[in-house]
Amino acid sequence: MIINVFLDDMRACPDGFVLARNSEECRLLLEECEIDVLSLDYDLGWDQPTGMDVVRYMISANRYPKEIYLHSSSLVGRKNMYELLYQSKPQNVKLANGPIPYDKLLHIAKTRQE
């Protein structure tokens, strides 16, 4: 089964995505599922592992989704995740330094309802 994953401790999950509220949930989904689109937040709660921990896991396990978006409002966190992923990801993985475009969100929501 192919899924889309949205990692965020506070934001609502978009339609067509599986919500991971922390880095451990996201890591387990990466281990167990084939992921088409992954959207990462950086800050996941006070004194908790961050989205960077998920990035490091992807690199060490060589487990990547087809597309990665970075929706974090933490400019430094987003920059650091982007730079590490850019250096390490396979060429066929799409990486965007920003949130999922609205048109793509609508397409995913519509596709998952069918």
N, C-alpha and C positions, 0 to 999 in steps of 0.2 A: 504494500500500500504506500502510495506517495502522499505526503502531507506537506503543509506549510506551517512554519512555527514562528510565533511572535513572543520574544523574550522581553518581559517587562514586569516590574513589581507593582506598578500602580495603574497604568493605562488600560483602557478597555481593549479587548482583543477584537481585531477586525473579523468580519465574516469570512469564513473559508480558511481560518487559521486555527491551530492548536495553541493554547496559551501555556507558556512556561513562566512561572512566577519567580524562579530563581535559577542560578547557573546549573545546579545539580539536575533539575528537571529537564533543562535544555540539553545537557550532556547525555542524559539517558535517552532522550528522543533521537539525538544524533547517533547514538549507538544502535538503537533498535529499529529505526525507521529510515526510509529513503525520503529525503527532504528536498522539495523543489525550491521553495523560497524561505529564507530565514531572515527575520528582521531582529536586530539586536539593540538593546538598551545597554548603557554602560553601568550606571549607578543602580544597584538592586537592593538598596536598603543599607542602613547604618551598620558598618562593621561586617558586611556580607561580601562573599565573592562577587566579582563584577563580570560584565560582559567580556572583559579581557581574559578572564579565566576560561570562558567558553572558546574564545579565539585560540588560546594556547592549547586547549584540548583538541580542537579541530586539527591544528598543525601537528601535534604529537601523535595523534591517532590516524592522521591522513584521512579524516572523515569530513567531507565538504558537501554542502548543498549545491544545487545548480546556480542559485543566485543568493547574494548576501547584501542586505541593506542595513544601514546604521542609522537608526532613528533617534539616537540619544541626544538629549539637550546638553550634555556635557561636551563642550567643544574639545577639551583636552583628551577626554576619554575616547571620543569618536575619532579624533586624529590619530591617537595611538593604536586603536584597533585597526583603522584603515591602513596605516603604514605597515603594521606587522602582517596583516592579511595580504596586502599588495605584494610584499616580498615573498610570501610563502605559498599562496594559493596556486592550484593548477591553472593553466592558461584557459581552460574551458569554463571556469567558474566566473560568473559575472559578479563584480563588486561595485557597489555604489556608496559614495560617502554622503548619504542622506536617506531620508525616508522613502518608502515605496510610493511611486507616483499614484495619484488619485485614480487615473484611468486603469492602472494595473490592479489596484485594490477592487475596483468595480468589476473588472473582468474575473478576478479570482472568486469574488463573492458569487457572481452569477454562475460561473462554472461549477462551483461546489454545490449549488442548489439543484442543479440538473440531475 
